[in-house]
Amino acid sequence: MSSMTTVDEVAKTPESTETIFDGILFSFNDETGPVLSVNYSPLNERQAIATIIQGITAVGMTPEVERELFGPIPVPYNQEYRALVYVFRVESSAFIEGRFCSLFLIFKKEMIRFIANVYAMIKSLLNVYHDTYLINDTSLREETVVEIYRNLIANLKFKHHIRTFRINNGITIEFEEQTIMFGNELTVLVDEKAKMIYTYAPRNLPKETRAKALKTIQTLNKYEYQNQFTIKTLSSKKAFVDLLKRNKIQIVG
């Protein structure tokens, strides 16, 4: 097993490739507890060590835990990131029940929505990598961990979407992709790439209804995008229609 390694150029992957994760940590357990072996992420050493200690403490190291995916968990000393924790065991002459190991997948907190959509796939891929590459102590090498990470992000690219909604009596209805319908209600366009939420409401929409709808949008921003998106209200219908046209959204009805 190699000593702890830090990679400064995170994952060597430009932003244009639209990857879900920003890096990976690998730790294994010895007689004293978890040891950070590989840090291929934007986290500094303090943040990385605190993350593995917090993660392993939360998961526990009981013999019943063979392999499982947990999280997301916060990253200590860094509010920008979150982590998934994949724990597993490998054959080891030093441990009768196998050596307890963990992979920490690091990602920006606004990616939680995308992570949730592919959570089962992430777990399935990690199980395959465990069975294929992480068999025993001798396989716990830096190059193996980095190769697993590169394979993972290659299989989990995502696409930013333009989403459209209408908010009526506190109920959020999402339109089919690339369509929208106007009514006497708040209409919304979410540009995930630009991290913008645009809203439009007819002038005759009651003030209370408008306020309730905007609160619903704030809730959506909080839980789906971790408050990382900017909400902008367009008072002109023409401005909103122009926005729809620029994004190739078809107005129906």
C-alpha positions as MATLAB code, in Angstrom:
seq = 'MSSMTTVDEVAKTPESTETIFDGILFSFNDETGPVLSVNYSPLNERQAIATIIQGITAVGMTPEVERELFGPIPVPYNQEYRALVYVFRVESSAFIEGRFCSLFLIFKKEMIRFIANVYAMIKSLLNVYHDTYLINDTSLREETVVEIYRNLIANLKFKHHIRTFRINNGITIEFEEQTIMFGNELTVLVDEKAKMIYTYAPRNLPKETRAKALKTIQTLNKYEYQNQFTIKTLSSKKAFVDLLKRNKIQIVG';
ca = [
       0.000    0.000    0.000;
       1.395    3.366   -1.009;
       1.880    6.394    1.185;
      -0.581    9.279    0.970;
      -0.563   11.010   -2.410;
      -2.061   14.378   -3.373;
      -3.038   15.351   -6.904;
      -3.277   19.127   -7.402;
      -4.890   19.151  -10.854;
      -8.158   17.608   -9.830;
      -9.044   14.531  -11.853;
      -7.310   16.057  -14.907;
     -10.797   16.604  -16.331;
     -11.950   19.935  -17.817;
     -15.309   21.285  -16.744;
     -16.667   20.897  -20.291;
     -16.781   17.114  -19.875;
     -19.668   17.539  -17.399;
     -18.550   15.034  -14.776;
     -20.508   14.474  -11.582;
     -17.515   13.996   -9.276;
     -14.518   16.226   -8.553;
     -12.182   13.686   -7.002;
     -11.668   10.609   -4.859;
     -10.084    9.682   -1.519;
      -8.985    6.194   -0.540;
      -8.350    4.983    2.988;
      -7.622    1.641    4.611;
      -7.618    0.548    8.220;
      -4.613   -0.592   10.182;
      -4.275   -1.302   13.894;
      -4.627    2.395   14.764;
      -7.673    3.168   12.603;
      -8.313    4.692    9.152;
      -5.274    5.863    7.163;
      -5.547    8.263    4.208;
      -3.660    6.596    1.357;
      -4.735    8.498   -1.770;
      -6.035   12.049   -2.107;
      -6.947   12.635   -5.748;
      -9.261   15.545   -5.085;
      -9.474   19.317   -4.528;
      -9.382   18.814   -0.743;
      -6.281   19.711    1.212;
      -4.763   17.172    3.593;
      -6.585   18.504    6.652;
      -9.970   18.357    4.917;
      -9.302   14.913    3.441;
      -8.220   13.351    6.746;
     -11.169   14.890    8.589;
     -13.523   13.560    5.894;
     -12.359    9.954    6.191;
     -12.459   10.050    9.991;
     -15.964   11.519    9.978;
     -17.144    9.089    7.311;
     -15.787    5.950    8.946;
     -17.105    7.058   12.336;
     -20.582    7.552   10.860;
     -20.555    4.242    8.971;
     -18.941    2.128   11.669;
     -16.584   -0.810   11.166;
     -18.596   -3.753   12.446;
     -17.993   -7.201   10.913;
     -21.527   -7.104    9.482;
     -20.522   -4.321    7.067;
     -19.136   -6.070    3.979;
     -19.624   -3.411    1.323;
     -22.095   -0.566    1.035;
     -22.530    2.958   -0.305;
     -23.420    5.707    2.172;
     -23.998    9.438    2.015;
     -23.882   12.166    1.034;
     -21.950   13.447    4.058;
     -20.515   16.945    4.655;
     -16.820   17.634    4.068;
     -15.307   19.167    7.229;
     -13.738   22.626    6.828;
     -15.105   22.953    3.280;
     -18.749   23.861    2.705;
     -18.445   23.653   -1.093;
     -18.203   19.860   -1.237;
     -19.996   16.699   -0.152;
     -18.904   13.049   -0.265;
     -20.270    9.575   -0.873;
     -18.633    6.803    1.162;
     -18.150    3.317   -0.300;
     -16.877    0.818    2.259;
     -15.629   -2.686    1.460;
     -13.231   -5.383    2.607;
     -10.282   -7.058    0.898;
      -8.430  -10.261    1.703;
      -5.584   -9.612    4.124;
      -3.113  -11.749    6.048;
      -3.208   -9.138    8.828;
      -6.982   -9.255    9.425;
      -9.013  -12.454    9.739;
     -12.215  -10.767    8.597;
     -10.437   -8.832    5.838;
      -9.039   -5.319    5.745;
     -11.666   -2.563    6.002;
     -11.282    0.028    3.210;
     -13.196    3.025    1.930;
     -13.500    5.172   -1.166;
     -14.804    8.730   -0.781;
     -16.272   10.297   -3.916;
     -16.035   14.089   -3.686;
     -18.523   16.364   -5.443;
     -19.884   19.907   -5.294;
     -22.973   20.139   -3.132;
     -25.172   21.451   -5.965;
     -24.703   18.060   -7.658;
     -26.815   16.263   -5.020;
     -29.847   16.147   -7.332;
     -27.841   14.432  -10.083;
     -26.198   12.065   -7.591;
     -29.618   10.969   -6.325;
     -30.723   10.137   -9.868;
     -27.798    7.751  -10.464;
     -27.188    6.518   -6.901;
     -28.041    2.884   -7.721;
     -25.784    2.967  -10.781;
     -22.884    4.373   -8.744;
     -23.250    1.544   -6.236;
     -23.450   -1.074   -8.988;
     -20.309    0.233  -10.711;
     -18.371    0.346   -7.435;
     -19.377   -3.239   -6.678;
     -18.015   -4.290  -10.081;
     -14.755   -2.391   -9.496;
     -14.435   -3.987   -6.060;
     -14.879   -7.487   -7.494;
     -12.507   -6.778  -10.385;
      -9.719   -4.547   -9.072;
      -9.777   -4.505   -5.263;
      -9.255   -8.102   -4.206;
      -6.501   -8.103   -1.581;
      -3.841   -5.966    0.101;
      -1.563   -6.020   -2.940;
      -4.249   -4.433   -5.131;
      -4.567   -1.339   -2.920;
      -2.383    0.914   -5.069;
      -2.695    4.543   -6.059;
      -2.839    3.774   -9.777;
      -5.693    1.318   -9.199;
      -7.736    3.898   -7.268;
      -7.150    6.582   -9.915;
      -8.097    4.169  -12.708;
     -11.320    3.284  -10.881;
     -12.122    6.986  -10.531;
     -11.484    7.679  -14.215;
     -13.673    4.739  -15.225;
     -16.408    5.929  -12.892;
     -16.573    9.482  -14.220;
     -16.401    8.201  -17.804;
     -19.557    6.176  -17.133;
     -21.383    8.922  -15.236;
     -21.263   12.007  -17.439;
     -24.353   14.146  -17.179;
     -26.070   16.811  -19.209;
     -27.305   20.149  -17.926;
     -30.998   20.609  -18.672;
     -33.395   23.454  -19.292;
     -36.422   22.718  -17.083;
     -39.806   24.454  -17.199;
     -42.504   24.551  -14.518;
     -45.753   26.159  -13.547;
     -46.669   26.833   -9.920;
     -50.378   26.738   -9.090;
     -51.702   26.844   -5.509;
     -48.345   25.707   -4.183;
     -48.252   22.707   -6.540;
     -45.228   22.428   -8.838;
     -45.918   20.890  -12.249;
     -42.943   20.219  -14.523;
     -43.561   20.356  -18.261;
     -42.177   17.837  -20.702;
     -38.706   18.805  -21.879;
     -38.564   21.753  -24.299;
     -42.234   22.777  -23.796;
     -44.170   25.259  -21.675;
     -47.729   26.570  -21.299;
     -48.814   29.975  -20.059;
     -51.707   30.379  -17.639;
     -52.816   32.554  -14.745;
     -49.955   31.294  -12.600;
     -46.222   31.616  -12.031;
     -44.169   30.185  -14.907;
     -40.563   29.098  -14.380;
     -37.505   28.278  -16.480;
     -34.455   26.668  -14.848;
     -31.145   26.917  -16.719;
     -28.933   24.365  -14.966;
     -25.779   25.267  -16.883;
     -26.082   28.975  -16.068;
     -27.334   28.207  -12.533;
     -30.295   30.532  -13.071;
     -34.002   30.255  -12.213;
     -36.191   32.671  -14.185;
     -39.785   33.360  -13.158;
     -42.668   35.195  -14.792;
     -46.139   35.954  -13.421;
     -49.081   37.723  -15.110;
     -49.702   41.232  -13.800;
     -53.167   40.241  -12.539;
     -51.831   37.397  -10.390;
     -52.791   38.173   -6.763;
     -49.929   39.308   -4.562;
     -50.494   36.478   -2.068;
     -50.500   33.858   -4.842;
     -47.319   35.318   -6.304;
     -45.567   35.288   -2.914;
     -46.623   31.685   -2.253;
     -45.343   30.584   -5.666;
     -42.002   32.339   -5.176;
     -41.613   30.591   -1.835;
     -42.148   27.277   -3.635;
     -39.364   28.192   -6.068;
     -37.059   29.057   -3.172;
     -37.775   25.624   -1.705;
     -36.957   23.973   -5.035;
     -33.679   25.894   -5.185;
     -32.830   24.835   -1.644;
     -33.522   21.118   -1.909;
     -32.666   20.413   -5.545;
     -29.814   22.864   -6.074;
     -28.573   23.562   -2.531;
     -29.335   27.307   -2.921;
     -26.593   27.574   -5.534;
     -28.867   29.019   -8.258;
     -29.855   32.669   -8.665;
     -33.591   33.435   -8.876;
     -34.479   36.245  -11.284;
     -38.004   37.579  -11.802;
     -38.893   38.868  -15.268;
     -41.705   41.413  -15.182;
     -42.169   41.483  -18.959;
     -43.877   38.598  -20.743;
     -41.979   39.514  -23.906;
     -38.657   39.165  -22.072;
     -39.712   35.741  -20.797;
     -40.898   34.641  -24.263;
     -37.577   35.800  -25.742;
     -35.804   33.711  -23.106;
     -37.900   30.689  -24.090;
     -37.064   31.177  -27.770;
     -33.328   31.433  -27.056;
     -33.550   28.108  -25.256;
     -35.701   26.495  -27.989;
     -38.693   26.019  -25.678;
     -41.982   25.446  -27.495;
     -45.031   27.312  -26.171;
     -48.054   24.998  -26.271;
     -51.757   25.561  -25.677;
];
